[in-house]
Amino acid sequence: MTTQAFNLYTANGYAGDLVDSGPRVIQTGILTSATAGFGKAMKRDTSIERGVALGGAASVYAISQREYNHEASTRPSPGDDTVYKVSESVSLIRQGYLYVKLDGAVAVAAGDLLHVDTATGLFVKTAVGGTVVATTNVVADEAAIAGEVFKVRIDIK
């Protein structure tokens, strides 16, 4: 008899997923730049009220939170191909725990301050320079290797 493997939506979490129901500070912003995925660093865009843009700075404004009411780009979806589009409202977490995906080739340890690629909004631990900046308010809560989804904490600065 053939063994069937079910592997869609079986990960512990996806980038942008809430970790638990603990206390957090959340709000909504309006995306003013290119499309933005879930679990990405967001910067404040002061050109419109509550505007946010993909990217980040030393003090990350917020991280985009996953919403399940957005249409996936493919079917069946692997769970990581849904995005916010320009002018859509974006769920943001300003303080609390969230899952993000580690990009780049350098692993992180629990307690490490993360870096962010300001061009993509992805969290990395690669060397600072070019579009990569060190953050002051996003900390890895657990160790992770490249491509892994892991828990981080963001604090309002």
HELIX and SHEET records of a PDB file:
SHEET    1   A 9 PHE A 123  VAL A 124  0                                        
SHEET    2   A 9 LEU A 113  ASP A 117 -1                                        
SHEET    3   A 9 VAL A 132  ALA A 140 -1                                        
SHEET    4   A 9 VAL A 149  ILE A 154 -1                                        
SHEET    5   A 9 SER A  89  LYS A 101 -1                                        
SHEET    6   A 9 VAL A  25  LEU A  31 -1                                        
SHEET    7   A 9 GLY A  51  LEU A  54  1                                        
SHEET    8   A 9 ALA A  41  ASP A  45 -1                                        
SHEET    9   A 9 ALA A  62  SER A  64 -1                                        
END                                                                             
